[in-house]
Amino acid sequence: MKVNITLTLAALSSSACSAFALSPHHAARSSITTARNAPAFVRPAVEKHHQSRDLTLSASASTESLSTRGGGGNLPIDIPLLSFFALWYLGNYYYNISNKLALKAAGGATGFPLTISALQLGIGSLYGIFLWLAPDARTKPSVTMDDIIKMLPVAFCYAGAHSASVFSFSAGSVSFGQIVKAAEPAFAAVLSQFVYNRPVSKAKWLCLPIVIGGVILASVNELDFAWSALISACIANMFAAVRGNENKKLMETEGLKDRLGSVGNQFCVTSILGFLLSIPFVLWKEGGRMGDFVQLFKTTPALRSNLIASALWFYGYNEVSTMTLKKTNAVTQSVANTAKRVIVIVGVALVLGESLDFMKLLGCSIGIGGVFLYSIIDNIVKAK
């Protein structure tokens, strides 16, 4: 028995010694051990040298761990990035709920969807301006008038996509509007190929029937189906696709990134311009009833609270999503957007009591799966 224990301990000691020999600090530590066995007159100097070296190695390893992991010592996850994802999903989820409740309180599609969408941009812009004015919050951009003029097309498309989306949600269910909006790659592909002369691969074109087929399946038994919801969601997709292409052109402007200063500043400037550009359309469509909206805003707490909440959620989740996508690669972005759609569609439908029958879920799964495949298909083909 004692012999077995002794042999086991010897084996463990041998393994530990082997592992220790592979350690990057072994040389330093073994030198310190040697130094401790050295004569007394040389020991202090040698020990001091190796202790200093050991501390330097430890500090270097700690710094490298923090820089690669994004904080938090030796944790195998990026805590800041994980927080960005959580805030992005949470903000999108609560925006869709509070936005739908505000639209219902204002009368739905026959109420004030354009006014609500414009005010959401305006309230979000006020928050962005507050960050510029608050001490040590965010440095103001130093854009020129020429930069502002170049940003107008992006801001117009941004306002158009938002207004059309809000109208779609007011005319039909949020889940149906989100399913249709998931087909944005189809619009982006057509515009890139035939308007912006940026060819789309054959593999991506083959993915589009899957996306469109999923949307059609989801629409078959939709209880809250309305042509106005479908058409306005498609218009939102068109604006979003144009905005994406125009934004690429805008970012090629020499020195613009430096003058904007940050992603947050770019989003705030775009929001301000989008709000200003949406005012004429609000006055054109709903200006004659603006007195009714003001009275409704004063007397209906559900409209007031949900409008303000939806504006802040919308601004916050868009800014966080931009920062999140900037820190990830293309495949991660595709997975993240796909997961976000699923969470929002199912979660919001459950909270608001919207229909989720088999055909709608099947169409949703096929459509969103097609979008995900569209996003990564070029990488799959290249790998082969």
C-alpha angles and dihedrals in degrees: 000000000000089000091054092049090048092050091048092051090048091052092049091048090050091051092048091050091050091051090045091053090057093052116110089227095052094094093052094045094046089051090053089051089052090048091054089055091049123102116284095248093060100032101084095052095046093045092050091051095050095042089055091049092049092051091049091052091049093049091048092051091048093050092048091050092051094047095049098041098041094242136313103097115258098349110140093225136072103243097190092050091047089051090051091053092048093049092045094053094040093048093048091048095051093041092058092049097045091042092054092047091050091050092049091049090052095051104272120250091348091051126066110304094147092048091050093048092049093048090050089058091044096050091046090050090053089055090051091049089049089057089054093051098041113093114260092355106109134341114244117244120249099215122158128226088256089057091050091052091050090051094054096087091052091046092048092052090045091054092043093051092048095047093047091048093051091049090050091053090049093052098045143004121307092233092054092047090051092050091053091045088054086070091070093114089067091059092042091053094051093047094045093050102042106022108030096031093233105137119225118217121253089241090060092047089054090055094057097075087057091054095045092044090053092052091049092050091049090052097051098082099019106145093199095044116149128168089223090058092049095045095045091048088052090050088051089053091051092051091046092051092049090047091054092052094043091048090056090053091046094053089056089068107115113253096358095119090053093048092049090049100201146014089256091057092049091052093046094050090047091050093050092049091044091052093050092047092050095055096080091052092049091051091046097051104027105011093104090060098042092113090058091051093050091051091047090050091053096047103036115070092186091060094043098048097040094046092054092042094049091049093053093043090049094050093043099048093045092053093045092047090053091052091045095052091046090060096049138064127249097267093049089050091053093050091045094051091046092050091047092054092050094047093048096044096048098034097048092043091055094047096045095039095242122163118271104176124165096263092050092049091046092050090045092052094047094045096047091042088054091051091052091049090048089055097052104026095099091055091050092050093047091050090058 
